[in-house]
Amino acid sequence: KARNIKPDFISVYSYSYLLLQQDGVYFGKRSLDNSFVKNQLELFKDVLKAEDFMADELHITEWNFTLSVRNYLNDSCFSGAYIIKNVLDLYGKVDDIAHFVATDRTQQYYDSNELLFGGTGILSKDGILKPSGFAFDFLSRLYPYYIGQGENYLISTDQHDSYGIICHNQKALGYNYYFTKEDELEKEHLWRYFENRDELELNLTLTDMSEGTYQIKVYRINEKNGSVFSIWSEMEYEKQLSRNDIKYFRRACEPKLTIQKIKTEDRKMNLNIQLIANEIAFIRIRKIS
């Protein structure tokens, strides 16, 4: 600023930790804020405005809820729901966001001989898509035109009688999580680390639709369908897996699909969407007659 140089963009990292100082030593403490990335972004923008140093673009080049590459929540449905929640929270408020990281292969070490080991990748070391990977897959299916959003959903359209809705039921982390070291979470009891396990019911009404019959496709990833971590738990976290076993995981880790038809009434459509804890879903609506 003193040299009168203004960057084309400013990039930041955002991990859910607070920087604290004790006895002259700095250390990171996990934040209790379930909307940490959004709130920190707003704080950062306030600082830039106060310094009169706003750039044309603001990029979050790394973000996640954890820095640990041995945190089993990275492998679970929570990570997928967390990604959807934060992308919705940041929609229209930042130019680019880049989740850290793409694959667990970059984080292997002597202790990574299991199918999953808590890496931050959206792909396992064997190339299996985790729920976090499906979160990006669902986001990529959205249409280019924005209609609106709420706390747990976003609606898009192609402006040709097709709609894409993405939604989540991300659960906040509870005190058990914050009192446990991140690399010591019990993979057999991940449910302990959330504030609650409540289901979510979304009631949405689409208006100003053209009259007709629409096909509704719902794709779901949850603890019962498509989660590599949940399937692995059913196998008692077996370590000795063959190539055919890995192929099975790749086939089994797919979203659950349901299809139905609904007719509009007075150019309106009512949708009722039930989501279990940490479930993500993509709904595609297409006019067929």
Disulfide bonds with the S-S distance in Angstrom:
none
